[in-house]
Amino acid sequence: MLWIYYIVLNFITIFAYAIDKRRAVRGRWRIPERMLLGLAFFGGALGAWLGMQLCHHKTSKKKFVILVPLFLVLHIALVVTVLIKI
């Protein structure tokens, strides 16, 4: 069940980053940074990192460059811990 959560959330997150990049280019309404970081924090860090790399989005924002990889490492540690206890 945990894998399904991560897969779905990461797909949502990568699409959110892609949509926000497209809106930024077109000068339209944007997804708040708080929402993008929140998606990464709650398990979409891999999708956020991929979205940043593939779309070249938020790569110059220091808080994204620091927090997204940090969230990814924390979630990897969480998954490893859960797997060890099973």
C-alpha distance (Angstrom), angle and dihedral (degrees) to the residues before:
residue distance angle dihedral
M1 . . .
L2 3.80 . .
W3 3.82 90.5 .
I4 3.80 92.0 54.7
Y5 3.82 89.8 51.7
Y6 3.80 92.0 52.1
I7 3.80 94.8 44.1
V8 3.81 94.4 49.3
L9 3.81 94.5 43.1
N10 3.80 92.8 48.1
F11 3.81 92.3 50.8
I12 3.81 89.5 49.4
T13 3.80 90.0 48.5
I14 3.79 96.7 49.4
F15 3.80 89.7 49.3
A16 3.82 90.7 48.4
Y17 3.81 90.5 54.4
A18 3.81 91.5 46.8
I19 3.81 92.1 48.2
D20 3.80 91.7 47.8
K21 3.81 91.3 50.1
R22 3.79 91.3 50.3
R23 3.79 91.1 49.1
A24 3.80 90.9 47.9
V25 3.80 91.4 54.1
R26 3.80 90.8 48.8
G27 3.81 94.5 45.2
R28 3.80 93.4 -119.7
W29 3.80 134.5 136.3
R30 3.81 111.1 -55.2
I31 3.77 136.1 -143.8
P32 3.82 106.5 -109.1
E33 3.81 115.7 -105.3
R34 3.78 88.1 -127.2
M35 3.82 89.4 61.3
L36 3.81 93.2 47.5
L37 3.81 92.0 49.9
G38 3.81 90.5 43.1
L39 3.79 90.7 56.7
A40 3.80 89.0 51.9
F41 3.80 92.5 46.6
F42 3.79 94.7 51.6
G43 3.81 93.9 52.8
G44 3.78 108.2 -67.6
A45 3.79 95.4 100.9
L46 3.80 94.5 118.1
G47 3.80 90.6 50.6
A48 3.80 90.0 46.8
W49 3.80 91.8 50.9
L50 3.80 91.6 47.1
G51 3.81 90.5 47.1
M52 3.78 90.3 51.1
Q53 3.81 92.3 49.9
L54 3.80 100.0 40.0
C55 3.80 96.6 41.8
H56 3.82 96.6 33.0
H57 3.78 86.6 -128.1
K58 3.80 127.6 153.7
T59 3.81 90.2 -6.4
S60 3.80 92.3 129.8
K61 3.81 94.0 48.7
K62 3.80 106.7 99.8
K63 3.80 95.0 -151.4
F64 3.82 91.1 55.0
V65 3.81 93.4 45.0
I66 3.82 89.8 52.8
L67 3.81 104.3 32.8
V68 3.82 102.0 42.9
P69 3.85 94.6 56.7
L70 3.82 89.4 41.9
F71 3.81 91.1 53.5
L72 3.81 89.4 47.2
V73 3.81 92.2 53.5
L74 3.81 90.9 46.7
H75 3.81 92.4 51.5
I76 3.80 92.2 46.9
A77 3.81 88.2 52.3
L78 3.81 90.1 48.3
V79 3.81 92.9 51.2
V80 3.81 92.4 46.4
T81 3.80 90.1 49.5
V82 3.80 91.9 50.1
L83 3.81 91.8 47.5
I84 3.80 92.0 49.7
K85 3.82 91.3 52.7
I86 3.80 92.9 50.4
